C-alpha cells in the first residue's frame, strides 16, 4: 500500500514537471514539485495595467517577453526575482495604480490553482 501511494506521488510530480516545462513562460521558475513560481502585480484598472507595463519596459529596461498581461483581472505577471528587487521603486512611482504585489506558486495550467501566496505589498 505504501509503495503504491509513493509511486503515485512520484508519477504526479513527474507529470507536473513535464507539464511545467511546456507551459512555463520565460519569467517562470519551475519548482522541484512541478509547480511554477512567479510574481503577480494587481492594478486598479486596465489603464493602470498598461501604464505599469510601459513603466516596466521603459524605466526598468525589461524585455517584453518577461511580462504578461491578464487584462481581464488587471494582473501583470513576471519574474518573482525581478519584481522582488524593484518592488520599492515600483511602489513609490506607481502607488496610486498598484493594488497588490504577490509571489505565487501555482499549478502549470491556464488559471492553475494557487498553492502559495506571499504578499509583498497590499494597498491599505
Wavefront OBJ file of the C-alpha trace (Angstrom):
o trace
v 0.000 0.000 0.000
v 2.752 2.477 0.951
v 4.658 1.776 -2.246
v 1.583 2.414 -4.387
v 0.994 5.802 -2.723
v 4.671 6.750 -3.114
v 4.620 5.641 -6.771
v 1.506 7.755 -7.427
v 3.132 10.791 -5.788
v 6.281 10.402 -7.899
v 4.257 9.982 -11.087
v 2.151 13.074 -10.323
v 5.260 15.162 -9.607
v 6.917 13.973 -12.839
v 3.749 14.747 -14.817
v 3.600 18.256 -13.331
v 7.293 18.865 -14.124
v 6.768 17.806 -17.757
v 3.678 19.995 -17.988
v 5.506 22.944 -16.396
v 8.325 22.705 -18.955
v 5.775 23.047 -21.767
v 3.539 25.609 -20.053
v 6.017 27.942 -18.350
v 6.870 31.397 -19.620
v 10.437 32.795 -19.775
v 9.932 34.536 -16.424
v 8.632 31.469 -14.541
v 10.677 29.338 -12.175
v 9.813 25.632 -12.211
v 9.909 24.290 -8.667
v 11.050 20.773 -7.792
v 7.453 19.690 -7.132
v 6.341 20.763 -10.641
v 4.636 23.996 -9.645
v 5.648 27.328 -11.162
v 6.690 30.418 -9.184
v 6.012 33.907 -10.473
v 5.110 37.427 -9.364
v 1.641 38.842 -9.769
v 1.016 42.592 -9.657
v -2.643 43.598 -9.362
v -3.528 47.043 -10.707
v -6.633 49.176 -10.259
v -7.746 49.271 -13.913
v -6.786 48.380 -17.462
v -5.326 51.873 -17.867
v -3.150 51.320 -14.764
v -2.083 47.943 -16.155
v -0.926 49.490 -19.435
v 0.881 52.261 -17.544
v 2.646 49.638 -15.390
v 3.714 47.663 -18.458
v 5.102 50.813 -20.091
v 6.983 51.704 -16.876
v 8.456 48.214 -16.588
v 9.726 48.276 -20.178
v 10.973 51.883 -20.303
v 12.158 52.624 -16.755
v 13.382 49.171 -15.725
v 14.553 48.097 -19.195
v 12.667 44.775 -19.095
v 12.210 42.746 -22.219
v 8.543 42.476 -23.200
v 8.694 38.655 -23.140
v 9.395 38.875 -19.381
v 5.930 40.372 -18.847
v 2.457 39.004 -19.370
v -0.815 40.867 -19.005
v -4.065 39.410 -17.712
v -6.294 42.274 -18.844
v -9.475 40.637 -17.539
v -8.191 40.596 -13.934
v -5.785 43.599 -14.209
v -2.718 41.433 -13.425
v 0.823 41.835 -14.659
v 2.773 38.562 -14.348
v 6.560 38.491 -14.300
v 9.630 37.008 -12.662
v 9.358 36.974 -8.885
v 13.092 37.732 -8.597
v 12.817 40.871 -10.742
v 9.680 42.167 -9.027
v 11.152 41.464 -5.598
v 14.241 43.564 -6.469
v 12.328 46.558 -7.855
v 9.214 46.484 -5.655
v 10.191 49.504 -3.512
v 10.872 51.742 -6.511
v 7.788 50.394 -8.278
v 5.558 51.093 -5.283
v 6.985 54.604 -4.847
v 6.455 55.516 -8.501
v 3.051 53.840 -9.033
v 1.415 53.577 -5.615
v -1.897 55.000 -6.866
v -2.126 52.353 -9.605
v -0.981 49.202 -7.781
v -3.393 47.292 -5.555
v -1.078 44.422 -4.541
v 2.178 42.637 -5.336
v 2.453 38.911 -4.614
v 4.725 35.952 -5.184
v 2.656 32.905 -6.109
v 3.207 29.205 -6.694
v 0.614 27.617 -8.934
v -0.162 24.505 -10.917
v 1.145 24.720 -14.512
v -2.227 25.172 -16.207
v -4.080 28.214 -17.512
v -5.761 29.589 -14.401
v -3.922 26.953 -12.340
v -4.739 26.619 -8.651
v -2.514 28.852 -6.479
v -0.989 26.807 -3.651
v 1.203 29.520 -2.106
v 0.821 33.283 -1.928
v 3.300 35.651 -0.310
v 2.150 39.274 -0.252
v 4.942 41.794 -0.863
v 2.628 44.812 -0.875
v -1.069 45.440 -0.276
v -2.823 48.763 -0.620
v -4.295 49.955 2.663
l 1 2 3 4 5 6 7 8 9 10 11 12 13 14 15 16 17 18 19 20 21 22 23 24 25 26 27 28 29 30 31 32 33 34 35 36 37 38 39 40 41 42 43 44 45 46 47 48 49 50 51 52 53 54 55 56 57 58 59 60 61 62 63 64 65 66 67 68 69 70 71 72 73 74 75 76 77 78 79 80 81 82 83 84 85 86 87 88 89 90 91 92 93 94 95 96 97 98 99 100 101 102 103 104 105 106 107 108 109 110 111 112 113 114 115 116 117 118 119 120 121 122 123 124
